[in-house]
Amino acid sequence: MTTTTAAPVVAHTRAELEAAREGLASRDVAVVMTMGALHEGHARLIRAARQRHAHVVVTIFLNPLQFGPKEDLSRYPRTFEDDMAICTAAGVDVVFAPTPDVVYPDGDPGVRVSAGPLGEVLEGASRPGHFDGVLTVVGKLLHLTAARSAYFGQKDAQQLLLIRRMVRDLDFPVEVVSVPTVREEDGLAMSSRNTYLTETDREVALCLSRALRAGAEAAVFGPSAVRRAAREVLVEEPLALVDYLVLVHPDTLADVPEWYRGQALLAVAARIGTTRLIDNTPLVVGPGGGALEVFSDVPHAPGGGAR
């Protein structure tokens, strides 16, 4: 006997979203926020949310606030029919797919959420204002969906950190859940931007995950060993134009000193052909150290561990 999964309710306006939310049997709702072009990484987020909650809402919204004037908003892939197929297979209840005038009814918002100093380093240094746009739309979508939990991938580590800080600092009644980075069989982190890569670019891009693995394998020997091992992989690939390779504290994004022992984030960004890719791995530095899937919920000491 073949079973079929019902297609999600699709809401395009605020009123349609509210009606769809009212039609759910429970208030136990999780949200997965996307910009479309869904892939297995998004499906993993949806399935993780589905395991813990009665209902799942997926948002599909290409947020103009987080794209700079020279970035790829116009060419960002738009695959709504394929996105709906993934949502249906994963058991999504509601898809909220608004246009910019629905999310920003008065046009460019005069008031935005500021990411502060944490939004000005790493990705923020390369993309000024990017995280202000991210946090503004995430905050709006948390209010509009009235979700109890929101699921985000570890791949966007800085974004995840900033969303956690916003939720904590501004008292959003939402649990933020991180899900491990989903990778292709060859190790490449899944990303909607992977569709831009040529066959040659794709081979070059594998140096990012190789560098992270090398760094994690050296974690037992301390921060310098991590950085050195990862850097050695990257310098062997001249077609990868590295923006940054850092080993930083997971709460402050400050470089960890040589004496540091504890959880840290090894992150890399590089331009491969015409495409800028990011990747990272959480890890433990010091005796018994190595890669983690996601950071533990144990608070990290501001000073970064013991000497």
Disulfide bonds with the S-S distance in Angstrom:
none
